[in-house]
Amino acid sequence: MLAGSPVASQSLTVSTAAVAPTGYTSSTAVGNNSVVVFDVQGYAVRVRWDGTDPTSTVGHYLPAIAGYTWDVDQFNAAKFIRDTAAAGDATVFSSAFQI
């Protein structure tokens, strides 16, 4: 359980083109002192943080129906795409927490 309060939430549809989250800014999260809790719904996705778009076969694999907690800066740098085996779009639902 996280100590702190959620300060914002967003939903991101992940399809066949790489997408980045809207991101959390200093008005809703404070650098390394905040985390983003999110889950992948529907189908698996792939992610990269180096500014390069992931592909359906290249990138870190994140299975669906799993929860993750990342530093806000890591989440803001992410780009997602649905995995090649996915039969449909995925949703990444996230909330930032100040801790």
WOKA-V76640 format. One record per residue. N is the residue number from 1. RES is the residue in one letter. SS is DSSP state (H for helix, E for strand, - for the rest). D_LAST is the distance of its C-alpha to the last C-alpha in Angstrom with 2 decimals. Layout:
# WOKA-V76640
((N/RES/SS/D_LAST) (N/RES/SS/D_LAST))
This chain:
# WOKA-V76640
((1/M/-/11.37) (2/L/-/7.63) (3/A/-/6.08) (4/G/-/4.94) (5/S/E/7.60) (6/P/E/9.36) (7/V/E/10.51) (8/A/E/13.43) (9/S/E/15.58) (10/Q/E/18.59) (11/S/E/21.48) (12/L/E/23.38) (13/T/E/26.93) (14/V/E/27.88) (15/S/-/31.64) (16/T/-/34.19) (17/A/-/32.96) (18/A/-/29.81) (19/V/E/27.08) (20/A/E/23.79) (21/P/-/20.89) (22/T/-/20.68) (23/G/-/17.43) (24/Y/-/14.42) (25/T/-/15.18) (26/S/-/13.82) (27/S/-/14.57) (28/T/-/11.97) (29/A/-/9.45) (30/V/-/9.24) (31/G/H/10.85) (32/N/H/9.67) (33/N/H/6.15) (34/S/E/5.68) (35/V/E/7.50) (36/V/E/10.48) (37/V/E/11.92) (38/F/E/15.65) (39/D/E/19.04) (40/V/E/22.52) (41/Q/E/25.05) (42/G/-/28.82) (43/Y/-/29.70) (44/A/-/28.46) (45/V/E/27.33) (46/R/E/27.38) (47/V/E/24.89) (48/R/E/25.16) (49/W/-/22.95) (50/D/-/25.81) (51/G/-/27.00) (52/T/-/29.80) (53/D/-/30.14) (54/P/-/30.05) (55/T/-/33.16) (56/S/-/33.83) (57/T/-/34.73) (58/V/-/32.75) (59/G/-/29.02) (60/H/E/26.51) (61/Y/E/27.28) (62/L/E/24.65) (63/P/-/26.38) (64/A/-/26.07) (65/I/-/24.73) (66/A/E/21.89) (67/G/E/18.11) (68/Y/E/15.95) (69/T/E/12.41) (70/W/E/12.50) (71/D/E/10.87) (72/V/H/11.28) (73/D/H/14.28) (74/Q/H/15.89) (75/F/H/15.80) (76/N/H/17.20) (77/A/H/19.94) (78/A/-/21.02) (79/K/E/24.39) (80/F/E/25.47) (81/I/E/28.97) (82/R/E/30.38) (83/D/-/31.99) (84/T/-/35.78) (85/A/-/36.28) (86/A/-/34.38) (87/A/-/36.77) (88/G/-/34.66) (89/D/-/31.60) (90/A/E/28.08) (91/T/E/25.05) (92/V/E/21.53) (93/F/E/19.26) (94/S/E/15.64) (95/S/E/12.58) (96/A/E/9.60) (97/F/E/6.12) (98/Q/E/3.78) (99/I/-/0.00))
